[in-house]
Amino acid sequence: MDKMRSMEVFVRVVDAGNFTAAARALNLSTVMVSKHIAALEKLVGARLLHRTTRSQSLTEIGAQYCEECRHILALVEAAERGAQSMRAAPRGTLKVSAPVAFGGQCLAGALADYLERHPEVNVELELSNRLADVVEEGLDAAIRVGHLKDTSMVARALRPIHMAICAAPAYLARHGTPQKPADLARHHCLDFSHWPRHVRWRLDEAEPAFNMRASRLRSNNGHALKQAALAGAGIVMQPEMMLADEIARGLLVPVLGGYLPPPRPLHLIYPRDRQSTPKLASFVEFIVERFGAGAAGGASSGVSGRA
């Protein structure tokens, strides 16, 4: 028999004073009430009630067990209320993973608006360039840059990431402005340290390959490379959204606009079994609103495999 239901019947018998009253309150037969009590007594290995033809009373074990049953039933009821409440309004902790550059320069600032809209939600933002396992690491959602690998996640397409190639006005005044990709062989290009030493930037595929001079400044951090470009150390290629403010203020000047590489896909992914929680639904809505639907109109899609 259902253990939780038997506990409920036992407590009702104690409160009602007899089997008949408890059966009436629970819309059960007295025989069924008796079976529930018998099942509990078999479970604990002891009598819970002293029963006579005229009265009933709790045994010592029954009195202690009754209090524990009340506590357990109260916890279950509280858990059910909490679950219902969470389905009604966004609340709780939202765990999100994002790439370092996008998360630090774009997402973190936007989250201030999200938290303002949803005061009962807390956000834990993990910035890492490794591909976190959403399910195994208990994440609610993750931002992915680039083409998705096979995944069982729901994927919401956002605006693709367009690249920009920029340099400070002072740098261009000293070294000139490149007019075609091959001109970069004569310039100081600021590279990520995980790129090969003689790296060819992936520009317009229609352009022939070219060799670039070894970079005098390399870093594993995009923000550091941007700061170096602002200081006139060389030319930097990064997502346009990372450089938009500096371009608008004239601190960086775009070059080679006709030779930029294709945009990179950007997705928000999350497990299918968490779609219905208000905190995740509100976050998905906010991210799509803030960073725009992708070419597929932001429609959810699912592919198979590991995230």
C-alpha positions, 0 to 999 in steps of 0.5 A: 500500500502507499506508505504516505497514504497510510501515514495520512490515514493513521494521523486522521484516525488519531485525530478523529478518535476512531476508525469510523470517523476517519473513514467518513472524513477520508471517504474510505471504508472502515475495512480499508482504514484498518488495512492502512493501519495494519500495513504501517504496523507491519512496516514498523514491526509494532502495534501503533494503537490499543484498540477495544470495542469502545475506545482506542489509544496510542501505544508509546511507539504509536505516539512517537510515530504519529508525531513523525508522520505529522512532520513528514506530511507537513514537509510534503505539503510544504514541498508541493506548495513550493513547487506550485509557487515556483511554477507561478512566478520566476524565482530561485537560482538560475545557473548559466554558462557562457564564453568568457568574452561574450559573458563578460562584455555582453551578457553580464551587463544585460543581466542587471536588467534581467534581475531588475525585472525578476527580483526573486531570481538569483543568477550564477554566471560561469564564464569559461571557454570550455564546453560545460556539460549542461546536464551533468553540471546542473546548469539551467542554460548555456550560451554557445558560439559557433556551430553546435555539436550533436546535442539533446538540448533545445537550441534557440538561435540568436543574432549571429556574431559578426566580426570586426577588424579594427585599429586605433587611429594612432596606429593607422597614422603610423603604419597605414590602413590595410586595403586588402588581406595580404596587406596584413603581412606588413602589420602588427596583428594582435593574436590569441595565444592558442592560435598557431604562431604564423596564423592566417586570420580566417577572412573572406574565403574567396581571398587567397591565403596569405602569411602573416608576420609573427605577432609581437603581442599574444594573449588568451584574453580578448579584453586584453587584446582590445586594450592593446589595440586601443593603446595603438599596439596593432590590429585586432579582430574580434566580434563586432559587439565586443568593439561596438562602443569603441568604434562608435566613440572613434577610439577604434577604426574598422578596416577591411570591411569587405573581407570579413569572415562569415558570421558565427552562429550564436545559440542559447541551449537548455535541457528539454526537461527544464523548459516549463520552469518560470525562471528558465522561461523568463530567462529565455524570453529575456535573452531572445529579446536582448540579443535577438532571434537568429536567422531561424526566427528564434524557433526552438530546435532539437538535435541529438547527442552531447552538449 
